[in-house]
Amino acid sequence: YNLFSHMPMGYIHLSVLYNEDGLPNDYKITDANQLCADWFGLPCESFIGKYASEIYSDPGDKIQFLSDILVNGGYRELDEYFKRTDMYFHWIIYSPSENEIVGLFINSTETMKAHKALDRSEKLFKNVFANIPVGVEIYNKDGNLTDLNNKDMDIFGIEKKSDVIGVNIFSNPNIPLE
């Protein structure tokens, strides 16, 4: 019974190989679960039992990354994009025993796409905010000024934002309380 075959995350197991000088120079994929294959967009038999040198034209960076885990211990986390399936994954990679590496990963595609959409939206807002030809002020729920655009600064003759940030709109005598 393979515990990892029923987990809601991808699993891959690697064995690191060394050259005659004792330096890591390749690794072999020894096991993976079906979710790994599904998310990679490849059947398990196309990579289980294969060496990195058979899969990648230059696996040097990957081998160095894994070697660092073997030498220094602990674990590493990273985010990776797979073009074949247009998916993003968050990895946790560690060494359970000498010369062995395990990678556990979850599908983070929706999260990454949401972050990218939010980033685009924020950039659009900042661009509009900075370039709109009217003065705009932003206040927090307590009535404190948190930001204003350049046009607003021009209208009111403000030289530095820091001079007015924090001013409370509710204490402005020109604005009635109601």
N, C-alpha and C positions, 0 to 999 in steps of 0.2 A: 504494500500500500504506500503510495507516494503522497504525503501530506500536501505538497506543493501543487499537485494536479487539481486540487479542489479549492485553492485559494482564489480570492477575487483580485489577485494581482499577478503580474507576470513574474516568472522565475527563470533564471538561467544560471548554470553552474559551469565554471571554467577551470581547467587545469593549466597552470603556467609551466612552460618548458624553458630549459636553460641550455646555453651553448657550452662548449668545452671550457670556457673561462669562468663559468658559474654565473653568467649574466642572463637575465630573461631575454629570450629572443622570439618567443611565439607562445600561443596558448591554444588549447583545444576546447571546443564546446562539448561538454560531456553530458549535459542534460538540460532540458527546458520543458516548461509545461505548455499545454495547448494554447493557453491565452497568449503566451509569448509569441507563438507562431501566428496566431490570428492578428495580433497587433503589429507584428513585423511584416505581415502580408506574405509570408513564405511558409511552405510546409516544413514541419520539424525535420524531416529527413534531408532537407536541403542545407541544414546547418549543424545539426547534432552529429558529432563525430568529426567535424571539420576543424581545420586549423585556421587561425586568423590569417595566416599567410596565403591561404587558399581563397579567402573571402574578400580581403582588402588588398588593394594594390600596395599600400604602405601602412601596415599596422603599428608602426613604431610608436606613435603617440599613445595609442591604446595600451600597448605593452608597458610603456613607461608609467602610465597612470596606474595600472594594476600593480606594477612593481613597487610603486610608492606605498600602496596599501599593504603589500606583503612585508615591506621593510619597516614601515612606521606604525603599522597596526591601526586599530580604530576602524572607522568607516568613512566613506565619502558620499556626498549627495550631489547630484547634478540633474539638470534638465536637458532633454535631448529631443530633437525633432526628427521624425522619420518621413522622408519625402515620399516613399513608396505608398504609405497609407495616409499621408497628410495628418499625422497624429503627433502629439507631444506627450512625453513621459517624464515622470519624476522618479529618479533612481536612488536607491540606497545600495551601496556596494561595500562588501566587507569580506574578510578572509576568515572562514570558520576553522581552517587548519592549514598547516604548511603547504604552500604551493597551490592552494585552492582559493577560488574567488566565487562568491555568490552575488548575484545581482537581483534585487527585488524592485519591481517598479509598478507604478500605477498610471493609468491613463489620465493625463492632466490637460487634454485637448480643450475641453469646454472652459476650464479655468483660464488657460493661456489665451484662448480666443476672446473671452470676456475681458481680460486685462488689456489686450490689444485694442479692442473696441473702446474701452474706457479711456485708454491713452489717446486714441484718435479723437474722441469726443472732447477730452480735456484740452488737447492742442487746438481744436477748432474753437472752443469757448475762449481760450486765452487769446487767440488771433482776433476773434470778433471783439472781445473786450478791449484789447489794446488799440484796435483800428477803427472802431465805430465812431462816427463824427458827432457824437453827443457825450456829454459828461455822464459817467456811471459811477455810483458808489455802492459798495457792498457792506452790509452791516450784519452782525451775528444776531442771534435770537435775543440777546440782552441789549441790543441797540448800539453796540460798539462798532465803529468803523474798522473793517478788516482789510479793505482794499479800495482803490479808486483808479480810474484810468487816466492816461495822459491828458486827454481832452478836458476832463474834470479839473485837473491840476491847472491847465491853461485858463479855464473859465474863472477859477477862483484865485489865480495868482499864487498857487502853492509851488514852492521850489523843491521841497523834499517830502516824500510820502511820510517819512518818519515823524514829521511835524504834526500830522493830523491823525495818523493811525491810532485808534483807541478812543477817539472823540466819541462821546455818546450822543446819539440823535435825540434821545428823550430829554436831555438837558439843554437843547438848543431853544433859546427863547423865541425864535421865529416860528417854531412848530408847536401848534396847540396840543395839549395833552390828549384830548379826545381824538 
